[in-house]
Amino acid sequence: MHRLGREVRFSINPFAEEMVTGYNSFASKPAGEGLALYLALFVELEGEVDPGTGFVVNVIDIDRAVRRHAVPVFQEGIAAAYRSGRDVSLANLARMLRSSWRKLAGTFSVAELSRLTLAMNPNRSMVVDSEDSPMFEFTERFEFAAMHKLWNEDFSPEKNFGVFGKCANPTGHGHNYVLEVTVASDAPDAFKVGEFEKVVDERFIGAVDHKNLNEDVPQFSGVIPTVENIASLAWASLHGYFGSARLMRINVWETDKTYASYCG
């Protein structure tokens, strides 16, 4: 069984009389006219590879289905809210995602829809993985800068340099880390982004940002602050502090090529 993912980017002007299709799917299609809302829908399908084409599903067919069935759901729902002066809450977006699921399910005859993710901006996303479940996942990215030294006092200097390479620099080195926090909730009206961000900022980011992790963070006393251990500390710092929402996953990116994930 293979899983295929496809991102479809689109822009919505909630006050426009009609959607402008446009010609640049890399930027967004529909294109949006004037100042528009940029969104992206990630569609994941599961199925077997067709021996004749090598595809699970032709991505062109995914694009067409999303623009035909799902994009109008968001266009109509967001436009209706804006024109009546209402906000577009996470609960509203969750309903739009489930409505999109209903319209897309069964569209791909040889593959099953397994996951829909709405990227609301480059650092915030929302996921549903079934049509009927009230549960949704919310992910937001944070950044922090910190330095660390990778060194084990029980190793010889030669072994330290052999294991940690240039990261064993005796004076340490720094990273601009990116933290991804994913929570799950079945009560979107009760989930408040500002409160979620405050917990992350106060309980973790404030403790590690612009710090020497080896020297300034007590939890790393006797613990090497690798990206794996930073992810573990983030989980320990945040688990149980999001009210009715449940912490699902922590990702810490050390570079744009290296990350560690932890889920308790």
Secondary structure, DSSP 8 states (H G I E B T S, - for coil): -EEEEEEEEEEE-TT-SS----S-TTT-SS--SSS-EEEEEEEEEEE---TTTS-SS-HHHHHHHIIIIIHHHHHHHHHHHHHTT----HHHHHHHHHHHHHHHTTTSTTEEEEEEEEEEETTEEEEE-SSS---EEEEEEEEEEEEE----TTS-HHHHHHHHGGGG-TT-EEEEEEEEEEEEES-TTT--HHHHHHHHIIIIIHHHTTEEHHHH-GGGTTS---HHHHHHHHHHHHTT-STTSEEEEEEEESSSS-EEEE--
